[in-house]
């Protein structure tokens, strides 16, 4: 459906010493707050501009589809933006692009085919952008009941309960916003562990088996299969794995060091 968008990002970056990362996010509050917490507590030196899309991933799908083979994310964002100052933000040179959106499978526009096409299209942060889906939505980063939470690897939500997921997290999670670095590290730790558990049936592994793009695709396909068989959705926050996309070796070392410091050789 789409051809690859190549906007000479590397060329643009070379003309400016202040090239940034563009984050395209669904909401103006929760997603921005999460990214600010990530930047505050995870020491990987991200300089970003955050653009709020103010709708879900399937509306973005529709907007891109209208563009056909000439689909261009930046142009779509500019066309939606009424504020000229915000449009100017999109004229900056960006070395990488990340999209942080909810899975939103309860949306009327959702289909398995659409979300798979979007994941295939947004599969490279230096080209079209890299899609970081949160299952079933962003609030999954708060769905830890304790630390450590051994059951997080298996945590899922019934399809009929997805529209009420924020309520579920509010009553089951033990924190609201990320309060400190330790909790941020635990969020990352639990989600990289779960990715490896779902994709590779391994536990206490805090590195990537393959490139993050491939791991995200495997997780999505597995989650779709699980949904269709069991009418359940895996709880997973891939937004918290941003560091594994941006600086995988450094992120792996940060979490390994944290685990060794907090848990010793157990690695749990």
LOVEXSE-754230 format. One line per 3 residues: their letters; for each residue y, z, x of N, C-alpha, C. Coordinates in steps of 0.001 Angstrom, whole numbers, padded with zeros to 6 digits. Layout:
A	Y,Z,X,Y,Z,X,Y,Z,X; ...
***
This chain:
XXX	-001195,000000,000826,000000,000000,000000,001251,000000,000866; 001234,000809,001923,002408,000910,002778,002116,000301,004134; 003132,-000202,004762,003023,-000535,006174,003685,000580,006968
XXX	003367,000679,008241,003892,001757,009061,005380,001575,009290; 006142,002664,009092,007577,002641,009346,007804,002993,010801; 008386,002112,011538,008724,002380,012930,010231,002187,013068
XXX	010926,003270,013207,012382,003223,013183,012983,003462,014563; 012212,003145,015596,012678,003292,016978,013191,004692,017250; 012415,005694,016802,012840,007077,016958,013011,007433,018424
XXX	012068,006996,019245,012152,007319,020674,013418,006745,021288; 013794,005520,020861,015005,004892,021380,016236,005674,020969; 016256,006118,019710,017392,006898,019240,017500,008206,020001
XXX	016351,008841,020240,016347,010128,020914,016916,010019,022319; 016660,008885,022971,017121,008738,024345,018636,008628,024443; 019293,008360,023313,020750,008212,023327,021462,009528,023064
XXX	020680,010568,022762,021295,011849,022452,020494,012987,023031; 021172,013921,023674,020495,015086,024221,020253,016138,023145; 020769,015887,021920,020633,016854,020848,019748,016320,019726
XXX	018808,015475,020063,017893,014949,019053,017126,016098,018415; 016925,016023,017121,016332,017121,016373,015073,016681,015640; 014448,017680,015024,013318,017445,014141,013830,017481,012706
XXX	013389,016528,011900,013755,016495,010485,012618,017097,009661; 012966,018074,008830,012028,018630,007874,012445,018196,006482; 011564,017522,005784,011790,017154,004398,010967,018116,003558
XXX	011632,018929,002749,010933,019973,002016,011193,019835,000523; 010308,020450,-000240,010342,020296,-001686,011473,021093,-002334; 011644,022330,-001905,012615,023204,-002555,013721,023645,-001614
XXX	014774,024186,-002198,015953,024564,-001428,015926,026008,-000957; 014992,026803,-001443,014997,028221,-001116,013725,028629,-000374; 012578,028583,-001049,011346,029132,-000486,010919,028417,000788
XXX	010923,027074,000759,010499,026330,001936,011447,026528,003109; 012741,026534,002819,013729,026735,003883,013571,028123,004486; 013366,029131,003649,013168,030495,004131,011932,030586,005013
XXX	010860,029926,004598,009637,029964,005391,009854,029328,006758; 010493,028164,006791,010727,027485,008059,011640,028291,008968; 012619,028956,008406,013501,029800,009210,012720,030970,009813
XXX	011805,031537,009039,010968,032615,009560,010066,032104,010676; 009505,030919,010475,008646,030339,011507,009437,030147,012793; 010610,029588,012672,011448,029337,013846,011860,030648,014517
XXX	012099,031669,013740,012532,032961,014269,011439,033654,015062; 010197,033569,014569,009133,034387,015143,008151,033641,016041; 008111,032304,015957,007181,031529,016781,007972,030879,017907
XXX	007743,031272,019159,008589,030815,020275,008201,029442,020816; 008468,028398,020021,008188,027041,020519,009441,026160,020499; 010606,026781,020316,011893,026104,020522,012065,024846,019678
XXX	012027,025022,018372,012265,023909,017452,013728,023900,017036; 014374,022765,017176,015728,022564,016672,015631,021583,015513; 016059,022007,014334,015752,021203,013162,016952,020981,012253
XXX	016827,019937,011424,017653,019764,010244,016693,019775,009060; 017044,020502,008022,016191,020593,006843,016857,019853,005692; 016155,018893,005120,016638,018137,003969,015765,018490,002772
XXX	016367,018973,001716,015600,019327,000524,015487,018105,-000385; 014274,017849,-000836,014026,016681,-001678,014238,017009,-003158; 014065,018266,-003513,014320,018761,-004869,013436,018141,-005935
XXX	012253,017755,-005552,011228,017343,-006506,009911,017364,-005766; 008825,016949,-006425,007529,017113,-005773,007094,015856,-005020; 005949,015953,-004386,005450,014899,-003516,005137,013618,-004284
XXX	004837,013748,-005566,004450,012555,-006339,005667,011738,-006762; 006818,012393,-006897,008046,011636,-007110,008415,010876,-005842; 008173,011490,-004700,008392,010795,-003427,007466,009593,-003325
XXX	006234,009763,-003757,005264,008658,-003779,005823,007494,-004602; 006349,007807,-005805,006883,006768,-006679,008063,006052,-006030; 008947,006832,-005409,010114,006230,-004765,009711,005308,-003622
XXX	008742,005704,-002837,008265,004866,-001740,007550,003631,-002261; 006774,003805,-003327,006031,002675,-003885,006981,001582,-004350; 008117,001963,-004900,009099,000968,-005339,009590,000124,-004173
XXX	009570,000690,-002969,010038,-000030,-001783,009005,-001022,-001264; 007752,-000884,-001741,006701,-001805,-001310,006435,-001725,000176; 006163,-002866,000790,005807,-002894,002204,006969,-002510,003111
XXX	008181,-002515,002570,009332,-002130,003381,009701,-000666,003233; 008751,000154,002782,009012,001569,002523,009651,002250,003724; 010703,003003,003473,011459,003660,004532,011882,005026,004017
XXX	011322,006073,004565,011585,007424,004093,013067,007780,004173; 013700,007474,005285,015116,007821,005446,015962,007130,004387; 015685,005867,004108,016446,005148,003082,016236,005780,001707
XXX	015017,006171,001405,014734,006832,000130,015540,008125,000018; 015574,008897,001082,016321,010154,001069,017816,009910,000900; 018336,008903,001588,019760,008578,001465,020107,008125,000058
XXX	019234,007343,-000547,019493,006839,-001894,019547,007968,-002925; 018794,009043,-002655,018772,010173,-003588,019956,011113,-003384; 020508,011121,-002194,021528,012111,-001845,022916,011679,-002316
XXX	023601,012560,-003042,024951,012287,-003536,026028,012839,-002608; 025665,013839,-001834,026619,014483,-000937,026747,013665,000351; 027932,013146,000615,028130,012282,001782,027895,013026,003095
XXX	028245,014303,003131,028024,015087,004340,026533,015220,004632; 025753,015393,003576,024307,015499,003756,023709,014154,004153; 024308,013088,003649,023840,011761,004066,024044,011563,005560
XXX	025146,012099,006070,025421,011969,007498,024352,012639,008335; 023784,013714,007818,022690,014397,008527,021552,013423,008811; 021308,012544,007839,020186,011605,007966,020478,010470,008947
XXX	021699,010374,009428,022031,009362,010435,021795,009866,011856; 021418,011115,011987,021159,011669,013310,019867,011092,013892; 019726,011169,015213,018448,010788,015824,017428,011917,015686
XXX	016276,011602,015127,015205,012575,014966,014004,012144,015803; 013520,013059,016627,012356,012723,017447,011061,012882,016667; 011081,013752,015653,009894,013942,014823,010324,014243,013396
XXX	009423,013934,012456,009661,014194,011037,008446,014910,010455; 008707,016004,009743,007648,016724,009049,008017,016862,007578; 007023,016743,006720,007221,016913,005289,006406,018122,004839
XXX	007076,019073,004207,006431,020299,003749,006457,020318,002223; 005280,020085,001614,005193,019970,000158,003972,020716,-000369; 004030,021021,-001668,002886,021611,-002353,001882,020532,-002730
XXX	000631,020933,-002806,-000443,020047,-003286,-000169,019632,-004733; 000289,020562,-005567,000763,020262,-006931,-000223,019437,-007748; -001504,019779,-007695,-002480,018970,-008423,-002390,019164,-009932
XXX	-001621,020165,-010395,-001439,020340,-011840,-000308,019465,-012375; 000390,018737,-011475,001454,017841,-011913,000866,016652,-012669; 001587,016183,-013671,001076,015086,-014516,000892,013789,-013739
XXX	001603,013640,-012607,001497,012411,-011824,000389,012465,-010766; -000257,013621,-010643,-001268,013778,-009596,-002492,012893,-009835; -002971,012253,-008772,-004310,011669,-008736,-004843,011876,-007324
XXX	-006165,011925,-007190,-006777,012041,-005860,-006345,010877,-004981; -006287,009691,-005567,-005934,008492,-004803,-004529,008589,-004234; -003584,009042,-005049,-002201,009138,-004587,-002069,010079,-003405
XXX	-002664,011261,-003501,-002477,012238,-002427,-003170,011780,-001148; -004291,011085,-001283,-004961,010538,-000098,-004117,009443,000548; -003485,008609,-000266,-002616,007557,000271,-001409,008160,000987
XXX	-000861,009217,000408,000280,009878,001039,-000109,010506,002376; -001287,011121,002424,-001739,011728,003673,-002008,010663,004732; -002516,009517,004311,-002741,008421,005258,-001419,007830,005755
XXX	-000437,007791,004875,000861,007213,005245,001652,008144,006157; 001717,009409,005758,002461,010388,006548,001506,011085,007515; 001083,010358,008527,000064,010902,009429,000507,010904,010891
XXX	001821,010765,011124,002292,010755,012498,003752,011205,012524; 004016,012319,013163,005359,012896,013115,006405,012049,013816; 006002,011165,014723,006972,010331,015433,007104,008945,014820
XXX	006385,008691,013729,006514,007409,013033,006973,007660,011595; 006061,007588,010625,006461,007809,009233,006805,009262,008946; 006222,010165,009703,006330,011591,009432,004939,012162,009236
XXX	004832,013482,009358,003549,014163,009182,003638,015070,007966; 002719,014875,007019,002704,015648,005789,001899,016929,005973; 002561,018064,005745,001917,019370,005778,001833,019867,004338
XXX	000658,019736,003742,000449,020145,002355,000057,021610,002296; 000568,022308,001294,000170,023684,001066,-000656,023760,-000215; -001787,024454,-000134,-002766,024471,-001219,-002849,025861,-001837
XXX	-002687,026018,-003150,-002189,024977,-004038,-000680,024797,-003946; -000009,025773,-003262,001443,025643,-003070,001880,026530,-001904; 003174,026483,-001588,003702,027164,-000415,003323,028637,-000353
XXX	003279,029293,-001504,003056,030739,-001540,001710,031152,-000967; 000864,030189,-000625,-000418,030516,000011,-000223,031285,001313; 000926,031136,001971,001144,031876,003225,001208,033377,002971
XXX	001485,033779,001722,001559,035196,001373,000262,035731,000772; -000779,034881,000710,-001992,035287,000003,-002987,035994,000931; -002468,036873,001746,-003298,037788,002532,-003258,039147,001842
XXX	-004422,039723,001621,-004489,041000,000914,-004428,042190,001868; -004699,041911,003126,-004684,042947,004158,-004732,042244,005508; -004662,042993,006589,-004822,042423,007930,-005862,043236,008685
XXX	-006905,042610,009212,-007254,041216,008946,-007859,041072,007547; -007798,039872,007013,-008332,039572,005684,-009505,038611,005858; -010695,039168,005992,-011872,038352,006292,-012219,037381,005163
XXX	-011798,037710,003939,-012137,036869,002791,-011225,035660,002657; -010161,035598,003462,-009242,034469,003344,-009948,033145,003600; -010947,033144,004481,-011697,031907,004743,-012292,031328,003470
XXX	-012631,032192,002535,-013313,031761,001312,-012394,031742,000089; -011133,032100,000271,-010255,032275,-000893,-009955,030940,-001555; -010081,030935,-002866,-009787,029743,-003657,-009187,030193,-004977
XXX	-008705,029221,-005740,-008118,029524,-007044,-008682,028536,-008060; -008962,029024,-009257,-009467,028161,-010319,-008402,027150,-010726; -008836,025952,-011071,-007881,024923,-011487,-006992,025395,-012632
XXX	-007582,026096,-013582,-006810,026528,-014749,-005770,027584,-014366; -005949,028209,-013188,-005019,029249,-012761,-003941,028743,-011806; -004016,027484,-011402,-003044,026952,-010442,-001605,027070,-010943
XXX	-001318,026759,-012216,000085,026880,-012666,000638,028303,-012557; -000250,029303,-012470,000171,030701,-012412,-000031,031288,-011013; -000151,030432,-010028,-000509,030894,-008689,000537,031839,-008096
XXX	001805,031595,-008322,002849,032477,-007782,002671,033900,-008306; 002292,034018,-009578,002042,035329,-010165,000850,035990,-009478; -000187,035217,-009237,-001388,035745,-008571,-001036,036300,-007199
XXX	-000296,035521,-006421,000070,035946,-005067,000952,037185,-005110; 001851,037220,-006054,002748,038377,-006178,001960,039662,-006341; 000835,039597,-007060,000058,040792,-007347,-001069,041039,-006349
XXX	-001463,040019,-005590,-002565,040190,-004654,-002111,040278,-003206; -000995,039630,-002866,-000517,039654,-001495,000130,040985,-001156; 000187,041337,000138,000737,042628,000517,002130,042522,001143
XXX	002684,041300,001237,004063,041162,001686,004709,040012,000932; 006030,039992,000940,006758,038920,000242,007243,037911,001264; 008441,038068,001787,008867,037220,002898,008245,037740,004186
XXX	008123,036877,005190,007556,037289,006467,008480,038337,007096; 008004,039582,007276,008903,040650,007710,009072,040789,009216; 008106,040266,009990,008174,040462,011434,007256,039453,012130
XXX	007299,039471,013465,006525,038501,014233,005025,038702,014057; 004581,039945,013998,003143,040205,013855,002584,039556,012587; 003292,039689,011485,002823,039080,010233,002834,037560,010343
XXX	003851,036996,011001,003893,035547,011183,002701,035078,011998; 002384,035794,013070,001214,035447,013871,-000068,035545,013043; -000147,036548,012186,-001344,036700,011355,-001474,035562,010343
XXX	-000352,035128,009798,-000386,033980,008880,-000936,032755,009591; -000426,032487,010784,-000913,031346,011564,-002381,031540,011914; -002734,032711,012397,-004115,033010,012799,-005096,032780,011658
XXX	-004785,033301,010492,-005712,033169,009360,-005854,031718,008908; -004772,030961,009012,-004849,029574,008536,-005510,028634,009537; -005313,028842,010834,-006036,028006,011796,-007524,028358,011764
XXX	-007829,029630,011577,-009228,030044,011441,-009861,029390,010215; -009123,029361,009108,-009679,028767,007896,-009852,027261,008042; -008899,026599,008688,-009036,025161,008919,-010331,024864,009663
XXX	-010612,025625,010706,-011827,025405,011483,-013075,025808,010717; -012942,026805,009844,-014084,027203,009025,-014437,026117,008008; -013427,025595,007312,-013674,024561,006297,-014104,023243,006943
XXX	-013431,022848,008010,-013702,021539,008611,-014929,021530,009505; -015214,022652,010193,-016247,022643,011229,-017240,023793,011123; -017101,024632,010091,-018013,025764,009886,-018027,026705,011091
XXX	-016855,026869,011703,-016708,027777,012830,-015711,028873,012466; -015927,030062,013022,-015016,031172,012767,-014439,031696,014078; -013299,032354,013957,-012600,032934,015106,-012286,031883,016169
XXX	-011930,030692,015715,-011529,029613,016612,-010054,029318,016329; -009232,029366,017370,-007784,029273,017179,-007179,028067,017883; -008024,027096,018181,-007578,025819,018725,-008025,024716,017780
XXX	-007496,023517,017985,-007873,022369,017167,-009071,021655,017777; -010010,021263,016939,-011150,020472,017390,-010745,019020,017635; -009786,018544,016843,-009295,017160,016947,-007786,017189,016739
XXX	-007149,016029,016763,-005713,015970,016502,-005416,016537,015118; -004262,017167,014980,-003906,017797,013717,-003913,016796,012565; -003518,015546,012840,-003493,014537,011780,-004892,014336,011192
XXX	-005879,014248,012057,-007250,014052,011589,-007774,015296,010885; -007444,016469,011412,-007900,017712,010794,-007334,017863,009384; -006073,017498,009195,-005457,017605,007876,-006112,016657,006876
XXX	-006483,015468,007331,-007147,014508,006446,-008527,015006,006045; -009266,015561,006996,-010594,016095,006686,-010470,017237,005682; -009496,018110,005911,-009329,019238,004999,-008999,018760,003586
XXX	-008120,017783,003462,-007763,017263,002140,-008980,016660,001443; -009729,015837,002146,-010904,015214,001522,-011922,016282,001096; -012103,017293,001937,-013034,018368,001599,-012550,019154,000393
XXX	-011255,019409,000341,-010674,020149,-000776,-010789,019370,-002078; -010584,018069,-002019,-010741,017234,-003217,-012186,017272,-003707; -013122,017161,-002787,-014531,017232,-003168,-014881,018575,-003782
XXX	-014380,019648,-003195,-014605,021007,-003696,-014015,021156,-005096; -012810,020625,-005270,-012147,020669,-006580,-012960,019939,-007640; -013436,018767,-007314,-014147,017955,-008296,-015525,018518,-008634
XXX	-016140,019210,-007678,-017468,019796,-007922,-017382,021158,-008600; -016460,021999,-008109,-016450,023405,-008516,-015256,023788,-009388; -014298,022877,-009541,-013069,023175,-010281,-012308,024344,-009643
XXX	-012346,024350,-008313,-011647,025354,-007519,-010834,024646,-006444; -009743,025281,-006015,-008914,024733,-004946,-008854,025743,-003796; -009127,025271,-002593,-008988,026137,-001430,-007557,026638,-001308
XXX	-007409,027906,-000971,-006093,028451,-000629,-005868,028197,000858; -004781,027503,001170,-004541,027126,002564,-003069,026796,002747; -002495,027269,003841,-001097,026975,004137,-001027,026183,005435
XXX	-000931,024866,005329,-000865,024053,006544,000548,024023,007120; 001543,024456,006326,002883,024580,006881,002919,025548,008048; 002076,026565,007985,002027,027554,009058,001394,026992,010325
XXX	000793,025811,010234,000187,025169,011398,001147,024182,012064; 002406,024263,011703,003418,023393,012298,003367,023416,013821; 003179,024582,014395,003136,024693,015849,002012,023899,016474
XXX	000908,023751,015743,-000228,022967,016240,000064,021471,016201; 001039,021081,015408,001463,019681,015395,002519,019437,016457; 003442,020378,016591,004587,020206,017480,004237,020490,018940
XXX	003501,021555,019176,003142,021959,020551,001768,022611,020526; 000708,021820,020355,-000632,022378,020117,-001143,023295,021226; -000959,022924,022477,-001461,023771,023566,-000721,025098,023609
XXX	000586,025024,023463,001385,026253,023495,001060,027140,022300; 000910,026533,021118,000597,027312,019932,-000770,027972,020064; -001736,027253,020572,-003080,027809,020780,-003022,029006,021712
XXX	-002244,028886,022779,-002136,029976,023740,-001455,031195,023134; -000420,030960,022333,000286,032067,021687,-000672,032865,020803; -001455,032156,019977,-002366,032845,019055,-003526,033478,019808
XXX	-004058,032808,020820,-005126,033408,021623,-004655,034695,022278; -003468,034669,022865,-002921,035861,023512,-002726,036983,022499; -002228,036614,021323,-002025,037622,020278,-003357,038252,019861
XXX	-004369,037411,019632,-005676,037915,019201,-006278,038832,020265; -006211,038432,021511,-006732,039267,022596,-006000,040602,022679; -004708,040570,022438,-003894,041777,022511,-004184,042733,021347
XXX	-004361,042135,020150,-004542,042955,018946,-005990,043333,018674; -006900,042425,019022,-008290,042613,018614,-009267,042674,019803; -008779,042464,020985,-009670,042492,022133,-010637,041331,022138
XXX	-011842,041550,022627,-012825,040475,022748,-013465,040107,021423; -013209,040888,020370,-013826,040587,019087,-013300,039277,018514; -011992,039033,018684,-011396,037777,018230,-011367,037634,016718
X	-011499,038731,015958,-011575,038634,014498,-010189,038643,013868
***
